[in-house]
């Protein structure tokens, strides 16, 4: 069973907007050294919609080679159409990745019949794949209700996990777990781990946050799993200032923190995101310093 902290690996670019493979390797090694239970690539935090198919293939090969079977890999294969998903999923499966995270497409909206047909077509086109149905809020995803997800997942045996990211995520996770869909083994939390304590309390099997605080998130997971709720909550409180900023700046924040931690200095983004000025960068450095003062970590 997949469980624990599965950070989403970002895509690292040079200042010239090319893939930075050396920086990519450093970030993957950081996540593995930090004790990640698995890795996700590419996800929304990887700027997957801004990658060409050849770039995605090159990066999947790199992630698979660096991971070398140490932990499970989840291959992001989201796309607007079933045929595009099948093409992306096929690439991932060629590198031995059988767990594929696929977002319920925003273009199909709340039409349960259309969403069910979409996932049935995807499952038929990717035999042997295990699908993680990603339910993201609009405008990124379809923002399906728990009732709709239950109906879809129950009719597509290839859906074995759900990643719930609508807000509030907690009640949806409770409803999804209570449905006890035979083919669904677990529900992951989303939202960058900003609500991880509530999600774990409700029986989430793990979280898929951005990568820059993987060591802290793994320690939080371990504390919670061992019954040390006080330590889990302490680590959660330490993470919140940075994760609040991340909710605004997204991949810019991730790449800035990776640079400030000395992990990889490759800050270019392709996604359209708010810029970070000098005041913001100083504030991020202060928040990171406060965190590391109470939670010393290795680079």
C-alpha positions as CSV (number, residue, x, y, z in Angstrom):
1,X,0.0,0.0,0.0
2,X,1.2,3.5,-0.8
3,X,1.4,5.6,2.4
4,X,3.4,8.4,3.9
5,X,5.0,11.5,2.4
6,X,5.2,11.6,-1.4
7,X,6.7,14.9,-2.4
8,X,6.0,16.3,-5.8
9,X,9.3,16.9,-7.6
10,X,9.4,20.3,-9.3
11,X,10.9,20.8,-12.7
12,X,14.2,22.8,-12.5
13,X,15.0,25.2,-15.3
14,X,18.0,27.3,-16.1
15,X,17.8,31.0,-16.4
16,X,17.6,30.4,-20.2
17,X,14.4,28.3,-19.7
18,X,16.0,25.0,-20.4
19,X,15.9,21.9,-18.3
20,X,18.5,21.9,-15.5
21,X,19.2,18.3,-15.1
22,X,22.0,18.7,-12.5
23,X,19.7,20.7,-10.3
24,X,16.9,18.1,-10.9
25,X,19.2,15.3,-9.6
26,X,20.1,17.3,-6.5
27,X,16.4,17.8,-5.6
28,X,15.6,14.2,-6.1
29,X,18.5,13.1,-3.9
30,X,17.4,15.6,-1.2
31,X,13.9,14.1,-1.1
32,X,15.3,10.5,-0.9
33,X,17.9,11.5,1.7
34,X,15.1,13.2,3.7
35,X,13.2,9.9,3.9
36,X,10.4,10.4,1.4
37,X,8.2,7.3,1.3
38,X,7.7,7.9,-2.4
39,X,8.0,10.5,-5.2
40,X,5.6,12.1,-7.5
41,X,6.5,13.4,-11.0
42,X,5.2,15.3,-12.8
43,X,2.4,17.0,-10.8
44,X,0.9,20.5,-10.8
45,X,3.9,21.6,-8.8
46,X,6.2,20.3,-11.5
47,X,4.6,22.7,-14.0
48,X,3.6,19.7,-16.1
49,X,1.3,21.7,-18.3
50,X,4.4,23.7,-19.4
51,X,6.4,20.6,-20.4
52,X,6.6,19.2,-23.9
53,X,6.2,15.5,-24.3
54,X,9.9,15.0,-25.0
55,X,10.8,17.0,-21.9
56,X,8.4,14.9,-19.8
57,X,9.9,11.7,-21.2
58,X,13.5,12.9,-20.5
59,X,12.6,13.9,-16.9
60,X,10.7,10.7,-16.2
61,X,13.7,8.7,-17.2
62,X,15.9,10.8,-14.9
63,X,13.6,10.5,-11.9
64,X,13.3,6.8,-12.4
65,X,17.0,6.3,-12.8
66,X,17.8,8.4,-9.7
67,X,15.1,6.7,-7.6
68,X,16.3,3.3,-8.8
69,X,13.5,1.4,-7.1
70,X,14.3,2.8,-3.6
71,X,10.8,4.1,-3.1
72,X,7.6,3.9,-5.2
73,X,7.1,6.4,-8.0
74,X,3.8,8.0,-8.9
75,X,3.7,9.3,-12.5
76,X,1.6,12.3,-13.2
77,X,-0.3,11.8,-16.4
78,X,-3.0,14.5,-16.2
79,X,-4.2,16.1,-19.5
80,X,-7.4,17.5,-20.9
81,X,-8.3,14.4,-23.0
82,X,-8.2,10.7,-22.5
83,X,-5.9,10.2,-25.5
84,X,-3.4,12.7,-24.1
85,X,-3.5,11.0,-20.7
86,X,-2.9,7.6,-22.3
87,X,0.1,9.0,-24.1
88,X,1.6,10.5,-20.9
89,X,0.7,7.4,-18.9
90,X,2.4,5.1,-21.5
91,X,5.6,7.1,-21.1
92,X,5.5,6.7,-17.4
93,X,4.8,2.9,-17.6
94,X,7.7,2.5,-20.0
95,X,9.9,3.5,-17.1
96,X,8.3,0.9,-14.7
97,X,5.9,3.4,-13.1
98,X,2.5,1.7,-12.7
99,X,0.8,4.2,-10.3
100,X,-0.5,7.1,-12.3
101,X,-2.0,10.3,-10.9
102,X,-4.7,11.6,-13.1
103,X,-6.7,14.7,-12.4
104,X,-10.5,14.8,-13.1
105,X,-10.4,17.3,-16.0
106,X,-11.8,20.8,-15.4
107,X,-13.2,20.7,-18.9
108,X,-15.7,18.0,-18.0
109,X,-16.8,19.9,-15.0
110,X,-19.3,18.3,-12.6
111,X,-20.7,15.9,-15.3
112,X,-20.3,12.6,-13.5
113,X,-21.2,10.6,-16.6
114,X,-18.6,12.3,-18.6
115,X,-16.0,12.0,-15.9
116,X,-16.7,8.3,-15.4
117,X,-16.5,7.7,-19.2
118,X,-13.1,9.6,-19.2
119,X,-11.6,7.4,-16.5
120,X,-13.0,4.2,-18.1
121,X,-11.4,5.2,-21.4
122,X,-8.1,5.9,-19.6
123,X,-8.1,2.6,-17.7
124,X,-8.8,0.7,-20.9
125,X,-5.9,2.5,-22.7
126,X,-3.5,1.8,-19.9
127,X,-3.9,-1.8,-18.9
128,X,-2.1,-2.7,-15.7
129,X,-2.0,0.9,-14.4
130,X,-3.2,1.8,-11.0
131,X,-4.9,5.2,-11.1
132,X,-4.8,7.8,-8.4
133,X,-7.8,10.0,-9.1
134,X,-6.7,13.6,-8.3
135,X,-9.6,15.9,-7.3
136,X,-8.4,19.5,-7.5
137,X,-10.6,22.6,-7.0
138,X,-11.5,24.8,-9.8
139,X,-10.1,26.4,-11.9
140,X,-7.3,23.8,-11.9
141,X,-9.5,20.8,-11.7
142,X,-13.2,19.8,-11.7
143,X,-13.7,20.2,-8.0
144,X,-15.9,17.1,-7.8
145,X,-18.1,16.3,-4.7
146,X,-17.3,13.3,-2.6
147,X,-20.5,11.7,-3.8
148,X,-19.4,12.1,-7.5
149,X,-15.9,10.7,-6.8
150,X,-17.5,7.7,-5.0
151,X,-19.7,7.0,-8.0
152,X,-16.8,7.3,-10.5
153,X,-14.3,5.3,-8.4
154,X,-16.8,2.5,-7.8
155,X,-17.3,2.0,-11.5
156,X,-13.6,2.0,-12.5
157,X,-11.6,-0.8,-10.7
158,X,-8.3,0.7,-11.9
159,X,-8.8,3.6,-9.5
160,X,-7.0,2.4,-6.4
161,X,-6.2,5.7,-4.6
162,X,-7.7,9.2,-4.4
163,X,-5.9,12.5,-3.9
164,X,-8.4,14.9,-2.4
165,X,-7.6,18.6,-2.7
166,X,-10.9,20.5,-2.6
167,X,-11.5,22.7,0.4
168,X,-12.3,21.8,3.1
169,X,-10.5,18.5,2.3
170,X,-11.3,16.9,5.7
171,X,-15.0,16.1,5.3
172,X,-14.5,14.8,1.8
173,X,-11.7,12.4,3.1
174,X,-14.1,11.2,5.8
175,X,-16.9,10.6,3.3
176,X,-14.5,8.8,0.8
177,X,-13.2,6.5,3.5
178,X,-16.6,5.8,4.9
179,X,-17.8,4.6,1.4
180,X,-15.3,1.7,1.6
181,X,-15.0,1.3,-2.1
182,X,-13.5,-2.1,-2.6
183,X,-10.9,-1.1,-5.2
184,X,-9.8,2.1,-3.3
185,X,-6.9,1.4,-0.9
186,X,-6.4,4.8,0.5
187,X,-7.0,8.6,0.2
188,X,-4.1,11.1,0.1
189,X,-4.4,14.6,1.3
190,X,-3.4,17.6,-0.9
191,X,-3.3,21.3,-0.5
192,X,0.5,21.4,0.1
193,X,0.1,19.7,3.5
194,X,-1.4,22.9,4.9
195,X,-4.2,20.7,6.4
196,X,-2.2,17.6,7.1
197,X,-3.1,17.1,10.7
198,X,-6.8,17.1,10.1
199,X,-6.3,14.8,7.1
200,X,-4.3,12.3,9.1
201,X,-6.8,12.4,11.9
202,X,-9.4,11.4,9.4
203,X,-7.4,8.4,8.2
204,X,-5.6,9.8,5.1
205,X,-2.9,7.4,4.0
206,X,-0.5,10.2,3.4
207,X,0.2,13.5,1.7
208,X,1.7,14.8,-1.5
209,X,3.2,18.2,-0.7
210,X,5.8,20.2,-2.5
211,X,9.4,19.1,-1.9
212,X,11.2,21.8,-0.1
213,X,10.2,20.7,3.5
214,X,10.3,16.9,2.9
215,X,12.5,16.3,5.9
216,X,10.1,18.1,8.2
217,X,7.0,16.4,6.7
218,X,8.6,13.0,7.1
219,X,9.4,13.8,10.7
220,X,5.8,14.9,11.2
221,X,4.4,11.8,9.6
222,X,6.7,9.6,11.8
223,X,5.7,11.4,15.0
224,X,2.0,11.0,14.1
225,X,2.4,7.4,13.2
226,X,4.2,6.7,16.5
227,X,1.4,8.4,18.5
228,X,3.5,11.5,19.4
229,X,0.7,13.9,18.5
230,X,2.4,16.8,20.4
231,X,5.5,16.6,18.2
232,X,3.4,16.2,15.1
233,X,1.5,19.4,15.9
234,X,4.7,21.2,16.8
235,X,6.2,20.4,13.4
236,X,3.0,21.4,11.7
237,X,3.0,24.8,13.4
238,X,6.6,25.3,12.3
239,X,5.7,24.6,8.7
240,X,2.7,26.9,8.4
241,X,4.3,30.3,7.8
242,X,6.2,29.0,4.8
243,X,3.2,27.0,3.5
244,X,1.0,30.1,3.8
245,X,3.4,32.0,1.6
246,X,3.5,29.0,-0.8
247,X,-0.2,29.1,-1.3
248,X,0.4,32.4,-3.0
249,X,3.7,32.0,-4.8
250,X,3.5,28.3,-5.4
251,X,6.6,27.0,-7.4
252,X,8.4,30.3,-7.0
253,X,8.3,29.8,-3.2
254,X,9.4,26.1,-3.6
255,X,12.4,27.1,-5.8
256,X,13.4,30.0,-3.6
257,X,13.4,27.8,-0.4
258,X,15.4,25.1,-2.3
259,X,18.0,27.8,-3.2
260,X,18.0,29.3,0.3
261,X,18.6,25.8,1.8
262,X,21.5,25.2,-0.6
263,X,19.8,22.3,-2.3
264,X,19.5,23.7,-5.8
265,X,19.7,27.2,-7.2
266,X,17.4,27.1,-10.2
267,X,14.6,29.6,-9.7
268,X,13.2,30.1,-13.1
269,X,9.5,29.1,-13.6
270,X,7.4,28.7,-16.7
271,X,4.0,29.0,-15.0
272,X,2.3,32.4,-14.7
273,X,2.8,33.2,-11.0
274,X,3.1,36.4,-8.8
275,X,6.6,37.8,-8.7
276,X,8.5,37.8,-5.4
277,X,10.3,41.1,-4.6
278,X,13.2,41.7,-2.2
279,X,10.8,42.2,0.8
280,X,9.1,38.9,0.2
281,X,12.4,37.0,-0.3
282,X,13.7,38.5,3.0
283,X,10.5,37.4,4.8
284,X,10.9,33.9,3.4
285,X,14.5,33.7,4.6
286,X,13.3,34.8,8.1
287,X,10.6,32.2,8.1
288,X,13.0,29.5,7.0
289,X,15.5,30.6,9.6
290,X,12.9,30.4,12.3
291,X,12.0,26.9,11.2
292,X,15.5,25.6,11.0
293,X,16.4,27.1,14.4
294,X,13.9,24.7,15.9
295,X,14.2,21.9,13.5
296,X,17.8,21.6,12.4
297,X,18.1,19.6,9.2
298,X,20.7,18.3,6.8
299,X,20.9,19.7,3.3
